């Protein structure tokens, strides 16, 4: 646990330093790590490579099990006990099918779903997340950045794909860098970044809980 707190403290300090540097008119520095093995576009520059919790605002593709309803008519001798029992059974089947249909509809409703930990590379042009294969988010398609620094996360909303949420020790750093890349200098005035202006040494939010 102590090591985890140290990692998050370092991530917060780096985010504060980057915020101060950009506010003074500086640029995002070159990463300390060596060159990435991921193929880049001509002139593209890696800014950071890390691991972040990866989530999407999506619905689940589920199929509700539907039991067939047996239909029984009324014979020439009227309604007997067997027919009544079968009718009650059919009623229970219909009610159960309706409950499953509501469940499937709820599951299909988009909501935030944590999908795992993803190797994440941020460049000056796009965000690349390795979650069961690379998922690439180009900055021209971004409609909105929503930083949530106190939760160590940020969201990106797009024109043509489901929103993405990334969380981890480098979430605040990535938020600052993305604000600068997407909005220019005014991006540093987005709601939430005031915590950096008021930050004091050694003070940072509680790390997020470990994903289940």
Backbone as ProteinMPNN parsed JSONL, in Angstrom:
{"seq_chain_A": "XXXXXXXXXXXXXXXXXXXXXXXXXXXXXXXXXXXXXXXXXXXXXXXXXXXXXXXXXXXXXXXXXXXXXXXXXXXXXXXXXXXXXXXXXXXXXXXXXXXXXXXXXXXXXXXXXXXXXXXXXXXXXXXXXXXXXXXXXXXXXXXXXXXXXXXXXXXXXXXXXXXXXXXXXXXXXXXXXXXXXXXXXXXXXXXXXXXXXXXXXXXXXXXXXXXX", "coords_chain_A": {"N_chain_A": [[0.828, -1.208, 0.0], [1.991, 1.188, 0.756], [3.819, 1.609, -1.305], [2.047, 2.056, -3.403], [0.851, 4.468, -2.647], [3.062, 6.111, -2.844], [3.5, 6.05, -5.599], [1.188, 7.327, -6.557], [1.476, 9.792, -5.335], [3.746, 10.723, -6.64], [2.722, 10.867, -9.244], [0.829, 12.919, -8.883], [2.473, 15.086, -8.173], [3.915, 15.398, -10.542], [1.862, 16.142, -12.261], [1.123, 18.611, -11.124], [3.511, 20.031, -11.563], [3.628, 20.024, -14.365], [1.334, 21.494, -14.955], [2.033, 24.004, -13.848], [4.231, 24.603, -15.46], [3.086, 24.804, -18.05], [1.287, 26.885, -17.637], [3.033, 28.956, -17.417], [3.782, 29.33, -19.977], [5.317, 27.347, -21.103], [6.151, 24.191, -22.775], [4.949, 20.814, -23.272], [7.111, 18.502, -21.882], [9.675, 16.282, -23.229], [9.265, 12.732, -22.903], [10.679, 10.805, -20.181], [11.202, 8.13, -20.525], [12.462, 5.62, -22.863], [12.272, 5.323, -26.521], [9.071, 4.366, -27.891], [7.806, 1.089, -28.72], [5.646, 1.024, -30.334], [4.387, 1.708, -33.544], [4.53, 4.889, -34.981], [3.005, 7.833, -36.439], [4.368, 9.897, -39.059], [6.469, 12.262, -37.672], [5.063, 12.263, -35.299], [4.805, 12.505, -31.731], [5.576, 10.866, -28.753], [4.17, 11.401, -25.593], [3.641, 10.354, -23.047], [3.816, 7.122, -21.582], [1.999, 4.697, -20.002], [0.077, 2.846, -17.53], [-3.398, 2.612, -17.263], [-6.634, 2.538, -15.717], [-9.297, 1.37, -17.681], [-12.271, 2.36, -19.171], [-15.53, 2.304, -20.709], [-18.436, 4.051, -21.929], [-20.932, 2.262, -22.394], [-23.433, -0.13, -23.504], [-24.391, -3.457, -22.552], [-24.324, -6.314, -24.626], [-26.739, -8.419, -24.529], [-28.849, -11.338, -24.371], [-32.048, -12.127, -23.498], [-33.201, -15.026, -21.869], [-35.941, -16.751, -23.122], [-38.735, -18.517, -22.27], [-40.769, -20.859, -23.936], [-44.301, -20.521, -24.265], [-46.769, -22.692, -23.317], [-49.83, -23.496, -24.73], [-53.049, -24.257, -23.714], [-56.195, -25.453, -24.317], [-59.741, -25.393, -23.51], [-61.45, -28.272, -22.804], [-64.113, -30.53, -23.919], [-65.276, -31.319, -21.611], [-65.269, -29.201, -19.905], [-63.594, -26.98, -17.549], [-60.963, -28.457, -16.074], [-58.968, -29.566, -13.216], [-56.303, -29.994, -14.134], [-56.081, -28.358, -16.403], [-56.367, -25.843, -15.225], [-54.085, -25.709, -13.618], [-52.145, -25.733, -15.613], [-52.743, -23.307, -16.885], [-52.102, -21.476, -14.879], [-49.401, -21.982, -14.765], [-48.596, -21.062, -17.316], [-49.133, -18.364, -16.994], [-47.194, -17.68, -15.098], [-44.921, -18.134, -16.638], [-45.182, -16.136, -18.627], [-44.964, -13.823, -17.016], [-42.369, -14.164, -16.048], [-40.9, -14.032, -18.429], [-41.377, -11.374, -19.114], [-40.005, -10.106, -17.034], [-37.344, -10.877, -17.625], [-37.078, -9.598, -20.09], [-37.173, -6.895, -19.329], [-34.842, -6.825, -17.804], [-32.904, -7.335, -19.814], [-33.229, -5.022, -21.335], [-32.402, -3.072, -19.49], [-29.709, -3.816, -19.202], [-28.773, -3.242, -21.735], [-28.82, -0.511, -21.782], [-26.719, 2.265, -22.077], [-23.933, 2.646, -19.89], [-21.338, 3.513, -17.532], [-18.666, 1.295, -17.706], [-16.179, -0.51, -16.203], [-13.447, -1.891, -17.799], [-10.992, -2.988, -17.459], [-7.366, -2.936, -16.976], [-5.363, -0.933, -18.983], [-2.608, -0.702, -21.143], [-1.408, 2.41, -21.921], [-0.805, 4.926, -24.249], [-0.012, 8.206, -24.77], [0.12, 10.554, -27.272], [1.107, 13.489, -29.144], [-0.948, 13.62, -30.914], [-2.882, 11.646, -30.669], [-4.613, 9.169, -28.641], [-3.729, 6.073, -27.451], [-4.869, 2.937, -26.528], [-4.272, -0.168, -25.182], [-6.32, -2.564, -25.014], [-7.29, -5.651, -25.051], [-6.311, -5.646, -27.642], [-5.361, -2.888, -29.722], [-6.941, 0.213, -29.198], [-7.714, 3.201, -30.686], [-7.815, 6.671, -30.302], [-8.297, 9.499, -31.956], [-7.396, 12.929, -31.696], [-8.782, 14.904, -33.3], [-11.419, 13.962, -33.336], [-12.443, 14.418, -30.838], [-14.907, 15.745, -28.755], [-15.285, 16.733, -26.217], [-13.452, 17.198, -23.211], [-13.462, 15.941, -19.977], [-12.162, 16.507, -17.089], [-11.517, 14.93, -13.946], [-10.034, 15.466, -11.411], [-9.85, 15.004, -8.646], [-10.684, 12.439, -8.503], [-8.801, 11.106, -9.877], [-9.061, 10.745, -12.61], [-10.175, 11.038, -16.051], [-12.477, 11.931, -18.67], [-13.153, 11.373, -22.101], [-15.102, 12.549, -24.71], [-16.65, 11.832, -27.808], [-17.281, 12.34, -31.38], [-17.99, 10.14, -32.889], [-17.84, 7.684, -31.564], [-18.14, 5.634, -28.577], [-17.908, 7.234, -25.35], [-14.818, 7.431, -23.454], [-13.229, 6.504, -20.408], [-10.509, 7.086, -18.317], [-8.392, 6.124, -15.666], [-6.078, 6.586, -13.022], [-2.719, 6.801, -11.611], [-1.425, 8.568, -13.336], [-3.539, 9.918, -14.358], [-4.291, 12.684, -13.667], [-2.034, 14.061, -14.753], [-2.238, 13.399, -17.488], [-4.684, 14.636, -17.947], [-4.058, 17.373, -17.727], [-2.194, 17.649, -19.827], [-3.797, 16.916, -22.036], [-5.772, 18.91, -21.929], [-4.295, 21.151, -22.656], [-3.478, 20.393, -25.244], [-5.912, 20.039, -26.608], [-7.461, 22.378, -26.226], [-5.773, 24.519, -26.145], [-4.01, 27.272, -24.469], [-6.17, 28.222, -22.906], [-7.361, 25.941, -22.035], [-6.361, 25.195, -19.589], [-7.871, 26.471, -17.762], [-10.119, 25.057, -17.309], [-12.884, 23.717, -15.389], [-11.926, 22.373, -12.284], [-9.148, 22.349, -12.521], [-8.3, 24.285, -10.829], [-7.457, 23.246, -8.464], [-4.781, 22.73, -8.683], [-3.656, 25.245, -8.729], [-4.083, 25.946, -6.122], [-2.718, 24.069, -4.754], [-0.744, 22.553, -2.22], [2.495, 21.628, -1.02], [2.976, 18.144, -0.845], [0.291, 17.587, -0.55], [-2.365, 15.761, -1.744], [-5.107, 14.164, -3.52], [-6.921, 11.35, -2.134], [-5.851, 8.173, -3.205], [-7.588, 6.289, -5.771], [-9.888, 3.522, -5.179], [-8.788, 0.111, -5.528], [-9.488, -1.553, -8.592], [-12.197, -3.871, -8.905]], "CA_chain_A": [[0.0, 0.0, 0.0], [2.875, 2.354, 0.805], [4.344, 1.817, -2.648], [0.971, 2.617, -4.22], [0.722, 5.872, -2.276], [4.222, 6.812, -3.409], [3.275, 6.176, -7.048], [0.173, 8.353, -6.787], [2.061, 11.075, -4.937], [4.621, 11.147, -7.737], [1.865, 11.273, -10.353], [0.234, 14.219, -8.574], [3.539, 16.094, -8.251], [4.22, 15.636, -11.957], [0.751, 16.901, -12.835], [1.266, 19.991, -10.639], [4.654, 20.643, -12.244], [3.26, 20.264, -15.76], [0.372, 22.604, -14.96], [2.778, 25.246, -13.624], [5.064, 24.852, -16.64], [2.244, 25.25, -19.161], [0.735, 28.201, -17.293], [4.101, 29.941, -17.642], [4.057, 29.416, -21.408], [6.182, 26.267, -21.549], [5.581, 23.121, -23.586], [5.014, 19.496, -22.641], [8.478, 18.016, -22.085], [9.883, 14.941, -23.769], [9.183, 11.723, -21.85], [11.955, 10.304, -19.7], [11.397, 6.766, -21.01], [13.003, 5.513, -24.213], [11.282, 5.325, -27.606], [8.054, 3.332, -27.818], [7.823, 0.079, -29.777], [4.46, 1.218, -31.174], [4.664, 2.501, -34.747], [3.916, 6.207, -34.935], [2.92, 8.57, -37.688], [5.516, 10.759, -39.333], [6.517, 13.463, -36.849], [4.269, 12.116, -34.072], [5.667, 12.504, -30.55], [5.026, 10.252, -27.553], [4.247, 12.265, -24.422], [3.721, 9.504, -21.862], [3.372, 5.731, -21.714], [1.698, 4.266, -18.642], [-1.077, 1.958, -17.428], [-4.549, 3.289, -16.678], [-7.898, 1.83, -15.754], [-9.949, 1.674, -18.953], [-13.714, 2.176, -19.144], [-16.319, 2.889, -21.806], [-19.85, 4.292, -21.646], [-21.552, 1.372, -23.363], [-24.399, -1.093, -23.008], [-24.016, -4.843, -22.769], [-25.082, -7.05, -25.629], [-27.238, -9.616, -23.864], [-30.095, -11.914, -24.873], [-32.828, -12.672, -22.391], [-33.781, -16.352, -22.138], [-37.406, -16.728, -23.194], [-39.313, -19.846, -22.256], [-42.001, -20.913, -24.744], [-45.552, -20.655, -23.513], [-47.635, -23.781, -23.784], [-51.223, -23.089, -24.73], [-53.977, -25.367, -23.479], [-57.578, -25.029, -24.456], [-60.75, -25.957, -22.607], [-62.028, -29.441, -23.459], [-65.568, -30.671, -23.941], [-65.783, -31.573, -20.276], [-65.149, -27.997, -19.082], [-62.299, -26.666, -16.987], [-60.548, -29.39, -15.051], [-57.821, -29.146, -12.398], [-55.062, -29.985, -14.92], [-56.097, -27.168, -17.254], [-56.157, -24.677, -14.356], [-52.658, -25.71, -13.253], [-51.386, -25.328, -16.802], [-52.978, -21.884, -17.113], [-51.287, -20.75, -13.899], [-48.01, -22.124, -15.208], [-48.387, -20.154, -18.446], [-49.095, -17.002, -16.463], [-45.861, -17.482, -14.499], [-43.95, -18.056, -17.735], [-45.294, -14.804, -19.228], [-44.405, -12.848, -16.083], [-40.92, -14.362, -16.023], [-40.368, -13.512, -19.694], [-41.397, -9.912, -19.041], [-38.896, -9.693, -16.161], [-36.101, -11.032, -18.379], [-37.036, -8.558, -21.129], [-36.796, -5.648, -18.657], [-33.426, -6.973, -17.452], [-32.102, -7.166, -21.03], [-33.289, -3.613, -21.701], [-31.545, -2.345, -18.549], [-28.319, -4.127, -19.508], [-28.425, -2.598, -23.004], [-28.724, 0.935, -21.58], [-25.304, 2.625, -21.873], [-23.48, 3.075, -18.569], [-19.889, 3.357, -17.408], [-18.233, -0.054, -17.383], [-14.728, -0.688, -16.104], [-13.115, -3.038, -18.632], [-9.692, -3.544, -17.102], [-6.202, -2.06, -17.014], [-4.869, -0.851, -20.359], [-1.395, 0.033, -21.489], [-1.897, 3.642, -22.541], [0.206, 5.81, -24.821], [-0.523, 9.5, -25.206], [1.009, 11.305, -28.155], [0.604, 14.831, -29.407], [-1.995, 13.536, -31.921], [-3.909, 10.646, -30.386], [-4.505, 8.369, -27.434], [-3.75, 4.665, -27.826], [-5.106, 2.08, -25.364], [-4.178, -1.583, -25.517], [-7.289, -3.347, -24.253], [-7.63, -6.744, -25.971], [-6.028, -5.052, -28.947], [-5.243, -1.43, -29.626], [-8.061, 1.115, -29.497], [-7.048, 4.473, -30.952], [-8.705, 7.828, -30.257], [-7.655, 10.68, -32.524], [-7.864, 14.183, -31.085], [-9.79, 15.641, -34.072], [-12.771, 13.483, -33.061], [-12.842, 14.712, -29.459], [-15.857, 16.838, -28.57], [-15.186, 17.31, -24.867], [-12.635, 16.603, -22.159], [-14.019, 16.16, -18.637], [-11.228, 16.057, -16.055], [-12.007, 14.75, -12.575], [-8.728, 15.284, -10.793], [-9.995, 14.442, -7.316], [-10.918, 11.006, -8.675], [-7.665, 10.59, -10.646], [-9.553, 10.257, -13.885], [-10.712, 11.987, -17.034], [-13.321, 11.35, -19.702], [-13.134, 11.969, -23.432], [-16.33, 12.31, -25.459], [-16.313, 11.891, -29.229], [-18.362, 12.499, -32.349], [-18.3, 8.92, -33.63], [-17.633, 6.471, -30.789], [-18.556, 5.751, -27.182], [-16.944, 7.919, -24.489], [-13.826, 6.628, -22.754], [-12.805, 7.023, -19.108], [-9.228, 6.527, -17.903], [-8.137, 6.472, -14.27], [-4.821, 6.06, -12.502], [-1.786, 7.772, -11.044], [-1.106, 9.572, -14.341], [-4.76, 10.551, -14.854], [-4.196, 14.148, -13.626], [-1.024, 14.532, -15.713], [-2.838, 13.296, -18.82], [-5.734, 15.647, -18.04], [-3.421, 18.664, -17.996], [-1.626, 17.618, -21.174], [-4.885, 16.921, -23.01], [-6.411, 20.23, -21.92], [-3.445, 22.036, -23.44], [-3.475, 19.971, -26.647], [-7.234, 20.146, -27.22], [-8.067, 23.699, -26.093], [-4.79, 25.59, -26.08], [-3.77, 27.788, -23.108], [-7.407, 28.378, -22.124], [-7.755, 24.654, -21.492], [-5.925, 25.091, -18.202], [-8.871, 27.126, -16.92], [-11.288, 24.185, -17.187], [-13.239, 23.426, -13.996], [-11.162, 21.306, -11.66], [-7.717, 22.623, -12.504], [-7.958, 25.246, -9.785], [-6.816, 22.553, -7.34], [-3.339, 22.853, -8.857], [-3.266, 26.594, -8.333], [-4.162, 26.031, -4.668], [-2.067, 22.902, -4.169], [0.395, 22.746, -1.33], [3.421, 20.517, -1.071], [2.604, 16.93, -0.136], [-1.152, 17.431, -0.456], [-2.963, 15.223, -2.962], [-6.318, 13.411, -3.181], [-6.79, 9.949, -1.781], [-5.852, 7.314, -4.41], [-8.851, 5.575, -5.976], [-9.85, 2.113, -4.757], [-8.356, -0.85, -6.532], [-10.631, -2.094, -9.327], [-12.6, -5.219, -8.521]], "C_chain_A": [[0.859, 1.253, 0.0], [3.43, 2.66, -0.569], [3.298, 2.467, -3.545], [0.783, 4.099, -3.908], [1.872, 6.69, -2.83], [4.021, 7.053, -4.897], [2.267, 7.287, -7.331], [0.685, 9.731, -6.371], [2.972, 11.607, -6.036], [3.797, 11.613, -8.934], [1.255, 12.642, -10.133], [1.267, 15.335, -8.679], [3.871, 16.423, -9.7], [3.109, 16.431, -12.635], [0.822, 18.366, -12.405], [2.391, 20.715, -11.379], [4.326, 20.952, -13.7], [2.294, 21.433, -15.865], [1.108, 23.941, -14.804], [3.608, 25.604, -14.844], [4.237, 25.399, -17.793], [1.627, 26.615, -18.886], [1.759, 29.302, -17.526], [4.502, 30.045, -19.111], [4.982, 28.341, -21.934], [5.446, 25.253, -22.402], [5.733, 21.791, -22.846], [6.39, 18.895, -22.916], [8.517, 16.63, -22.712], [9.809, 13.925, -22.629], [10.567, 11.231, -21.443], [12.244, 8.901, -20.217], [11.945, 6.786, -22.43], [11.901, 5.486, -25.257], [10.316, 4.15, -27.488], [8.215, 2.342, -28.965], [6.619, 0.207, -30.711], [4.82, 2.109, -32.357], [3.863, 3.8, -34.705], [3.825, 6.802, -36.324], [4.152, 9.456, -37.845], [5.445, 12.027, -38.485], [5.732, 13.378, -35.563], [5.2, 11.942, -32.872], [4.946, 11.876, -29.375], [5.239, 11.193, -26.369], [4.364, 11.462, -23.135], [3.241, 8.108, -22.231], [3.205, 5.178, -20.302], [0.585, 3.22, -18.696], [-2.192, 2.685, -16.693], [-5.748, 2.353, -16.699], [-8.707, 2.311, -16.939], [-11.433, 1.371, -18.852], [-14.377, 2.83, -20.334], [-17.759, 3.068, -21.337], [-20.659, 3.529, -22.686], [-22.615, 0.523, -22.68], [-23.92, -2.499, -23.32], [-24.926, -5.49, -23.801], [-25.519, -8.379, -25.024], [-28.545, -10.067, -24.519], [-30.832, -12.549, -23.71], [-33.346, -14.051, -22.765], [-35.301, -16.29, -22.083], [-37.914, -18.159, -23.254], [-40.587, -19.862, -23.087], [-43.221, -21.137, -23.861], [-46.396, -21.767, -24.123], [-49.102, -23.351, -23.668], [-52.112, -24.326, -24.606], [-55.401, -24.831, -23.542], [-58.483, -25.688, -23.432], [-61.47, -27.084, -23.344], [-63.549, -29.467, -23.373], [-66.14, -30.842, -22.538], [-65.635, -30.366, -19.349], [-63.734, -27.832, -18.558], [-61.981, -27.64, -15.862], [-59.347, -28.89, -14.289], [-56.526, -29.052, -13.203], [-54.973, -28.733, -15.779], [-55.823, -25.917, -16.428], [-54.683, -24.578, -13.959], [-51.811, -25.254, -14.427], [-51.555, -23.843, -17.093], [-52.167, -21.041, -16.146], [-49.809, -20.823, -14.271], [-47.706, -21.154, -16.351], [-48.312, -18.703, -17.985], [-47.729, -16.707, -15.846], [-44.797, -17.356, -15.571], [-43.984, -16.676, -18.37], [-44.676, -13.742, -18.33], [-42.882, -12.947, -16.034], [-40.275, -13.815, -17.284], [-40.341, -11.989, -19.695], [-40.254, -9.404, -18.159], [-37.556, -9.81, -16.88], [-35.974, -9.953, -19.452], [-36.644, -7.213, -20.526], [-35.317, -5.676, -18.283], [-32.541, -6.742, -18.667], [-32.081, -5.705, -21.47], [-32.401, -2.771, -20.798], [-30.067, -2.575, -18.868], [-27.862, -3.433, -20.786], [-28.311, -1.086, -22.879], [-27.268, 1.32, -21.317], [-25.033, 3.116, -20.463], [-21.969, 2.87, -18.518], [-19.567, 1.941, -16.952], [-16.709, -0.097, -17.355], [-14.356, -1.981, -16.818], [-11.763, -3.642, -18.314], [-8.604, -2.48, -17.115], [-5.616, -2.093, -18.426], [-3.534, -0.123, -20.419], [-1.821, 1.23, -22.338], [-0.73, 4.495, -23.011], [-0.479, 7.085, -25.282], [0.528, 10.17, -26.076], [0.445, 12.705, -28.335], [-0.525, 14.83, -30.434], [-3.149, 12.614, -31.542], [-3.604, 9.927, -29.08], [-4.67, 6.909, -27.85], [-3.865, 3.818, -26.565], [-5.113, 0.627, -25.819], [-5.082, -2.376, -24.584], [-7.828, -4.434, -25.174], [-7.41, -6.318, -27.417], [-6.069, -3.54, -28.835], [-6.54, -0.733, -30.03], [-7.468, 2.509, -29.583], [-8.086, 5.595, -31.013], [-7.934, 9.039, -30.769], [-8.237, 11.952, -31.936], [-8.852, 14.964, -31.948], [-11.221, 15.204, -33.807], [-13.264, 13.787, -31.663], [-13.775, 15.915, -29.429], [-15.641, 17.531, -27.236], [-14.23, 16.491, -24.008], [-13.277, 16.947, -20.822], [-13.028, 15.642, -17.593], [-11.922, 15.933, -14.705], [-10.787, 14.432, -11.725], [-8.822, 14.654, -9.418], [-10.233, 12.934, -7.357], [-9.832, 10.349, -9.516], [-8.089, 10.1, -12.026], [-9.943, 11.401, -14.812], [-11.545, 11.207, -18.037], [-13.091, 12.103, -21.006], [-14.415, 11.561, -24.148], [-16.078, 12.651, -26.924], [-17.544, 12.089, -30.103], [-18.848, 11.161, -32.893], [-18.07, 7.631, -32.867], [-18.014, 6.711, -29.337], [-17.492, 6.466, -26.356], [-16.002, 6.936, -23.807], [-13.478, 7.309, -21.443], [-11.515, 6.304, -18.719], [-8.891, 7.031, -16.504], [-6.832, 5.836, -13.827], [-3.923, 7.171, -12.02], [-1.434, 8.874, -12.034], [-2.359, 10.204, -14.939], [-4.712, 12.068, -14.8], [-3.191, 14.708, -14.622], [-1.6, 14.508, -17.118], [-3.93, 14.349, -19.008], [-5.152, 17.007, -18.392], [-2.89, 18.705, -19.426], [-2.721, 17.682, -22.231], [-5.587, 18.265, -23.072], [-5.617, 21.205, -22.763], [-3.501, 21.693, -24.931], [-4.81, 20.245, -27.334], [-7.766, 21.577, -27.258], [-7.064, 24.839, -26.187], [-4.632, 26.101, -24.656], [-5.028, 27.917, -22.265], [-7.885, 27.054, -21.537], [-7.384, 24.486, -20.033], [-6.866, 25.798, -17.237], [-10.143, 26.282, -16.791], [-11.603, 23.94, -15.707], [-12.46, 22.227, -13.467], [-9.681, 21.599, -11.561], [-7.314, 23.644, -11.44], [-7.296, 24.569, -8.588], [-5.293, 22.623, -7.457], [-2.852, 24.231, -8.435], [-3.239, 26.731, -6.81], [-3.407, 24.91, -3.966], [-0.905, 23.306, -3.28], [1.256, 21.496, -1.347], [2.957, 19.335, -0.241], [1.12, 16.69, -0.018], [-1.683, 16.907, -1.785], [-4.164, 14.361, -2.581], [-6.008, 11.959, -2.835], [-6.8, 9.11, -3.056], [-7.171, 6.571, -4.543], [-8.755, 4.139, -5.491], [-9.382, 1.216, -5.879], [-9.561, -1.411, -7.259], [-10.912, -3.517, -8.931], [-12.552, -6.141, -9.727]], "O_chain_A": [[0.533, 2.248, -0.647], [3.511, 3.822, -0.967], [3.627, 3.333, -4.357], [0.576, 4.9, -4.82], [1.682, 7.835, -3.241], [4.333, 8.131, -5.404], [2.467, 8.094, -8.239], [0.351, 10.731, -7.007], [2.968, 12.803, -6.328], [4.12, 12.619, -9.566], [1.165, 13.444, -11.063], [0.975, 16.406, -9.211], [4.082, 17.585, -10.047], [3.375, 17.286, -13.479], [0.606, 19.263, -13.22], [2.24, 21.872, -11.772], [4.696, 22.007, -14.214], [2.418, 22.268, -16.761], [0.838, 24.892, -15.537], [3.685, 26.772, -15.225], [4.646, 26.359, -18.446], [1.462, 27.416, -19.806], [1.397, 30.446, -17.8], [5.445, 30.758, -19.454], [5.4, 28.402, -23.09], [4.268, 25.427, -22.716], [6.536, 21.664, -21.922], [6.792, 18.79, -24.074], [7.522, 15.905, -22.723], [10.238, 14.216, -21.512], [11.503, 11.236, -22.242], [13.407, 8.516, -20.338], [11.907, 7.809, -23.114], [10.723, 5.611, -24.921], [10.696, 3.068, -27.039], [8.695, 2.696, -30.042], [6.579, -0.432, -31.762], [5.475, 3.138, -32.194], [2.664, 3.795, -34.426], [4.477, 6.342, -37.261], [4.876, 9.721, -36.885], [4.475, 12.78, -38.569], [5.728, 14.337, -34.792], [6.252, 11.311, -32.979], [3.84, 12.288, -29.027], [6.335, 11.714, -26.163], [5.105, 11.844, -22.23], [2.371, 7.941, -23.085], [4.144, 5.187, -19.506], [0.199, 2.766, -19.773], [-1.973, 3.293, -15.645], [-5.872, 1.494, -17.572], [-8.801, 3.513, -17.186], [-11.82, 0.259, -18.49], [-13.855, 3.79, -20.902], [-18.241, 2.339, -20.47], [-21.025, 4.075, -23.727], [-22.693, 0.461, -21.453], [-23.136, -2.706, -24.246], [-26.132, -5.245, -23.839], [-24.757, -9.346, -25.012], [-29.251, -9.271, -25.138], [-30.292, -13.412, -23.019], [-33.875, -14.235, -23.861], [-35.873, -15.824, -21.097], [-37.575, -18.917, -24.163], [-41.412, -18.958, -22.954], [-43.17, -21.843, -22.854], [-46.689, -21.755, -25.319], [-49.542, -22.897, -22.612], [-51.929, -25.313, -25.318], [-55.738, -23.853, -22.874], [-58.023, -26.456, -22.587], [-62.043, -26.853, -24.409], [-64.18, -28.559, -22.833], [-67.312, -30.558, -22.29], [-65.849, -30.484, -18.142], [-62.795, -28.457, -19.052], [-62.647, -27.648, -14.826], [-58.755, -27.882, -14.674], [-55.732, -28.137, -12.986], [-53.913, -28.116, -15.874], [-55.117, -25.019, -16.887], [-54.105, -23.492, -13.964], [-50.87, -24.479, -14.258], [-50.6, -23.186, -17.507], [-51.606, -20.015, -16.53], [-49.066, -19.854, -14.114], [-46.665, -20.498, -16.345], [-47.532, -17.912, -18.514], [-47.171, -15.627, -16.041], [-43.869, -16.558, -15.434], [-42.931, -16.094, -18.632], [-43.953, -12.865, -18.804], [-42.19, -11.931, -15.983], [-39.213, -13.196, -17.216], [-39.404, -11.379, -20.21], [-39.611, -8.405, -18.481], [-36.714, -8.921, -16.754], [-34.877, -9.449, -19.696], [-35.873, -6.466, -21.128], [-34.618, -4.673, -18.427], [-31.538, -6.035, -18.575], [-31.053, -5.202, -21.923], [-31.72, -1.861, -21.27], [-29.265, -1.643, -18.811], [-26.691, -3.074, -20.91], [-27.765, -0.435, -23.771], [-26.641, 0.756, -20.42], [-25.801, 3.902, -19.907], [-21.394, 2.156, -19.339], [-20.106, 1.449, -15.961], [-16.04, 0.231, -18.335], [-14.879, -3.046, -16.49], [-11.418, -4.7, -18.841], [-8.879, -1.288, -17.248], [-5.402, -3.166, -18.99], [-3.361, 0.937, -19.818], [-2.509, 1.076, -23.347], [0.212, 4.752, -22.26], [-1.412, 7.047, -26.084], [1.679, 10.333, -25.669], [-0.576, 13.055, -27.743], [-1.021, 15.895, -30.802], [-4.266, 12.778, -32.034], [-2.523, 10.047, -28.503], [-5.639, 6.555, -28.522], [-3.063, 3.956, -25.642], [-5.859, 0.243, -26.719], [-4.667, -2.802, -23.507], [-8.717, -4.178, -25.985], [-8.225, -6.599, -28.296], [-6.734, -2.987, -27.958], [-7.147, -1.046, -31.054], [-6.793, 2.955, -28.656], [-9.106, 5.475, -31.693], [-7.032, 9.542, -30.099], [-9.443, 12.037, -31.705], [-9.71, 15.645, -31.388], [-12.151, 15.981, -34.024], [-14.398, 13.446, -31.327], [-13.478, 16.964, -30.0], [-15.789, 18.748, -27.122], [-14.204, 15.262, -24.072], [-13.599, 18.106, -20.563], [-13.057, 14.46, -17.249], [-12.799, 16.728, -14.366], [-10.541, 13.279, -11.369], [-7.965, 13.851, -9.05], [-10.011, 12.236, -6.367], [-9.929, 9.164, -9.835], [-7.524, 9.137, -12.544], [-10.026, 12.561, -14.409], [-11.36, 10.006, -18.233], [-12.863, 13.313, -21.01], [-14.77, 10.383, -24.191], [-15.39, 13.62, -27.243], [-18.681, 12.016, -29.638], [-19.998, 11.053, -33.317], [-18.102, 6.56, -33.474], [-18.19, 7.853, -28.914], [-16.301, 6.323, -26.628], [-16.335, 5.767, -23.609], [-13.434, 8.537, -21.363], [-11.431, 5.077, -18.781], [-9.079, 8.207, -16.193], [-6.514, 4.706, -14.198], [-4.308, 8.34, -12.017], [-1.169, 10.004, -11.623], [-2.267, 10.945, -15.918], [-5.058, 12.712, -15.791], [-3.461, 15.72, -15.269], [-1.469, 15.48, -17.862], [-4.087, 14.894, -20.101], [-5.683, 17.713, -19.249], [-3.109, 19.677, -20.149], [-2.595, 18.415, -23.212], [-5.959, 18.717, -24.155], [-6.193, 22.001, -23.505], [-3.563, 22.585, -25.777], [-4.842, 20.636, -28.501], [-8.446, 21.957, -28.211], [-7.456, 26.001, -26.296], [-5.073, 25.437, -23.718], [-4.977, 27.745, -21.047], [-8.724, 27.045, -20.636], [-8.022, 23.718, -19.313], [-6.675, 25.73, -16.023], [-11.135, 26.742, -16.226], [-10.701, 23.953, -14.869], [-12.355, 21.197, -14.133], [-9.021, 21.152, -10.623], [-6.127, 23.843, -11.182], [-6.644, 25.235, -7.784], [-4.592, 22.58, -6.446], [-1.774, 24.371, -7.858], [-2.473, 27.527, -6.267], [-3.443, 24.802, -2.74], [-0.187, 24.267, -3.554], [0.766, 20.412, -1.664], [2.588, 19.492, 0.923], [0.71, 15.684, 0.561], [-1.479, 17.528, -2.828], [-4.242, 13.877, -1.452], [-4.963, 11.423, -3.204], [-7.665, 9.307, -3.909], [-7.808, 6.256, -3.538], [-7.657, 3.591, -5.398], [-9.564, 1.535, -7.054], [-10.568, -1.721, -6.622], [-9.995, -4.289, -8.652], [-12.858, -7.328, -9.609]]}, "name": "protein", "num_of_chains": 1, "seq": "XXXXXXXXXXXXXXXXXXXXXXXXXXXXXXXXXXXXXXXXXXXXXXXXXXXXXXXXXXXXXXXXXXXXXXXXXXXXXXXXXXXXXXXXXXXXXXXXXXXXXXXXXXXXXXXXXXXXXXXXXXXXXXXXXXXXXXXXXXXXXXXXXXXXXXXXXXXXXXXXXXXXXXXXXXXXXXXXXXXXXXXXXXXXXXXXXXXXXXXXXXXXXXXXXXXX"}
